[in-house]
Amino acid sequence: MKLSEAMREKMLLSFELFPPKTEKGMANLPGTIEHLMKYRPEYISCTYGAGGGNVGANREVCQMIRNAGTIPVTHFTVIKNTKEGIRQQLEQYLADGVDHMLALRGDIPLGETTTCGDFNYATDLVKFVRDEFGNKFEIAVAGSPEGHIACRSLDADIAVLRQKQDNGADYIMTQLCWDMEQFKYWLDAIREAGVTMPVDVGVMPILDQAATINMALSRNGCVMDSELCRLISRNWLFPNPFNAKDADGKPFDMFYEDKVKRFKEEGIEYTIRQIDEYRALGVDGIHLYALNKWKDVSEIIDRSGLRTLI
């Protein structure tokens, strides 16, 4: 099934997982996937390490997803990857029955200024895959409603998105965006630029203060709206969320447990309202970052009524 075609018929639901780093985590993952499958996701994506550093674990997770009965979408980056390495890895994926991918540049390695591979951009990867494999892969690409942190302007970023489409990309998976007015502006702007690909919106559940701040500032450079800022402020862990416990694991903040619990509860409510707003805009899909935590994602879906509405 082509997901891009399905998105033109209805709004899809999907999840993102990552390959666990421990044997215990990997052993527990089939159970997580089983719980998520009760929501009948049209696909589940799996992250990928630089240069295929975790390609074995990634392929294993993709097979778990496939065996569970839905489409696996593998992330794939150009970081530390040669043309021949990319060709060989993608041939392995096809042999495994995995023919959907998210084409990414990936994060520049620490201490480096380039991708340390044959390609510098995701646009190059999309063209290479189309030239080498034709239509054997359905290709998703990332979209940044606030502009990629490495791009000189939002206009330039939208031009790159159009180039990805022209090179053969099928649909967009967006990066995080909590600023709904900015998202609306971006959505109108990409359509004005001739980008017609379906838009699958990435949503990260708000569950943990440090993780939320880290994802916003160190990864995506996205704006936390006033509501999210107030949510963090109301439940601020002193002295700060990144250093909330002493060397023995004892919290500095005497109200630590209450604040952690309240932040998670309010964060789930925030996430549900965000999903409601995206649905009201008529997006083509909701892609939930499951963070390998099925209980929290299940609560969000159940309380939002998301699966019964799509």
N, C-alpha and C positions, 0 to 999 in steps of 0.2 A: 504494500500500500504506500502511495506517495502521501506523506504527511501534508505537504504543501497543497495538494488537491483536497484532502480531507478538511483542511482549515477553511477552505472556501465554502464548505458546506455547513460547518458548525464550529463552535469554539471547542478546542481540545483541552484536555487536562493531562499533564505530564509531570514527571519528577526528575530531579538530579541527585545522583549518588556519587560517592567517591570510593575508590578501592581502599579498604582498611589496611593499615600498616602492620597489624598484628594477625597471627593465626587465629586468635580468638575472635577478633573482629570479622575476619573473613568467614569464619564458621557460623557467625551469627547473622551474616548478611542475607542468606536465603530466607530466613524467617522474617526479616524486615521487608524484603521484596514481596513475600507472600501476603503480609498485612497490607502493603500498599496496593496490591493487585485487586483487593476487594473493591477499589474505586474505579476499576476498569480504565486505567490510564492508556492513552493511545501510544505512548512511548515512555521510556525511561532512559535518560542520558547518563553517561559515566565519564568522569574527568580523566585526564591523561597527563602523565609527567613529562617534563622537558626531555626531548630527544628519545621518547619512548622508554624513559627510565622505569616506569611501572607498567610497560605495555603488557607484560605477562599477566599481572593482576587485573589490568583493564580488560583484557580479552576474557579472563575468567569471569569477571563480573558481567560482561556483555552476554556470555553464555548463560549465566544464571537468569538474566533478564529474559533472554530468548526462550529458555526452557520454561519460564513462568508464564509465557503466553503473550508477551507484548514485544514491541519493536525496540531493540537496543540502538541508541545513538551514541557513538563514541566521539568524545572530544578529540581533536588532533591539532597539534601545534607545529610550527616550523622551527622551534627552538632546538638547536644542536642537531638538526635533521638535514641529511643530504638528499638529493633527488633520488638516488638509488635506494637509500634507506626508507624514504617515504614510499617509493614504489613497492618495495618488498613488504613493508608493514601493511599497506593497503591490500596487497594480494592475499596476505594472511587473513585479514579481516573478511574479505570476500569468501575465502575458503571456509571460514567459520560461519558464514551466513549472515554477516554483519555488513549491511550496505547503506547505512545512514551515518552521516558524520557532521560534526560541528567544526568548521574550518577556522582556526584561530592563529594569530601570531604567537601568543603566549607571552609570559613575563620575561623580560630580559634578565639573564642570569646575574646574580650579585657580582659586582666588580667588572662586569662587561658593559660594552656600549653597543653591541650588535647582537643579533640572534645566534651567532656562532654556527650558522647553517648556510645552506645554499639560497634560501629565500629570506627576504626581509619583512614581508607583509603577508597577511592573510589573502589579499587579492591575488598574489602570486600563487599561493597554494590552491586556490579555487581554480585558476586557469590551468595549472599543472594537472590537477585531478581530472578536469574535463578533457584536456588534450590526451591524457594517458589512458583514461578509463571510460571516456564517453559518458553515457548515462547510467553506468552501473551503480553509481552512488547518488543518493539524494543528499544535497549539501546545504546545511544551515550555516549562517554567518552571524556574528555578533553585531548588535546595534547599540549605540550609546546615546540615549536621549539627552544627556547633558554634554555629549562630546567625549571622545576618548581622551584620557589624561595626557597622551603623547601627541595629540593632534593640535595644530596651531589655532583652529577655530571650529565652531560647530558647522559652519558652512563647508569647510574643508572636509570635515568628518562625514557629512552627508554626501559629498561628492565621492568619497571613497566607498561609501555604501552603495551608491549607484554603480560604481565600477565593479564591485563584487557581483552585483546583479548581472551586469553586462558580461562578466567573465563566466557566468553560469550558475550562480547561487540560486537556491530555490526558495528559502524563507529566512526570516530574521528571528533570532533569539536575543532579546534585549538584556543589557546589563541592568543592575539595580537602578531604580529611580523612585524616590519618595516624593518628589516635587511634581504633583499632578498637573499644574499649569505648564510646567516645562515639558512634560510628556505630551500634552495636547499640542503645544507649539511644534515639537519635534515631529509628531505624527503628521500634522498638516504640512510641515516643511519637506519631509521625505516624499510625500505624495506629489507636492508641487515640483519636486526635482525629478519626477518620473520613476520613483521607486515603487513598484507595484507588488512586491513580495509580501506574503502574509506576515503578520507580526505576532510572535509568541512572546509573551511578557514574562521575564524572570522576576520571581517574588521570593525574597528571603524572609522566612518567619522571624519576627523579633522576639528572641527568647533570652538573650544574654547581653548585658551591657557592653562588656569588653569586645565581644565578637561583632556586635553591631557597629561600634565606633571603628574598629579595625577594618571591617569590610568597607565602610564608607570612605575612610581617609587613606588607608594604605593600599587599597586595591582599585577603587573605582573613582575616587574624587567626586563623589556625589553629595548633593546637599541634603542635610537632614532638615526636614520641615519643622516649623515651630511646634507642632503637636508632638513629634518624636523627641525634639529637644526637651520639651517640658516633661515628657515621660521619663527621660533619663535623669533630669534634674530632680524630680520628685523622689527618685529611688537611688540617688547617687551613693555609691559605696566609698566611704572615706578610708584612706586619703584619696584613692582613685581606683577605678575598676580593674586596672592592670596590676595593682599592687595592694590588693585588698586583704591579704593574709600575711602573717609573719612566717619566719623560717620553719616554725613547727606546725604551720597550717591553721593557726588560730586567727580568725578575722579581727581586724582592727576595729571595724564598725560594730558597735554593740547591737545594732538592729539589722545585722547582715542577713540573717535567714529570712526575716520578714520582708526586707527590701528585694531580695532575690526572687522570692515567691510572688510578690506583688508586681515586680517588673515583668515577669513572665506572663502573668495573667493579663496585665494591661497590654503587653506586647502582642499577645494573641488577638486581643480585641482590635488593636491597631492594624494588624495584618489582615483581619477579616474585612475591615472597612476599606483597606486599600484594594483588596480583591473586588469588593462591590463597585468601587470607582472604576477600576479597569473594565469590568464587565459592562458597566453603563456606557463606556466609550466604544464598545463593540470590538474589542481586540479579538484576535483569531485564536489565541490560546493562553492558558495560564500554566507557567512552568515553575513549579514549586521546588525550591532548594530543600530537599528533605533532610540534608545533613546527617543521613543515616539514622534519623530519629523518627520512627514511624508513629509513635504515640502522639507527639506534638502535632505532626502533620495531620494525623487522623482527627484530632480535636478541631483543628482549623477547618477541615473539610466538612466535618459533621455539623459544626456550629454555624458555618456559613451557608450550608445547604448547597454547596458548590456542585457536588456530583448530581444532585437531583435537578439542577437548573441547566445542565448542559447535555 
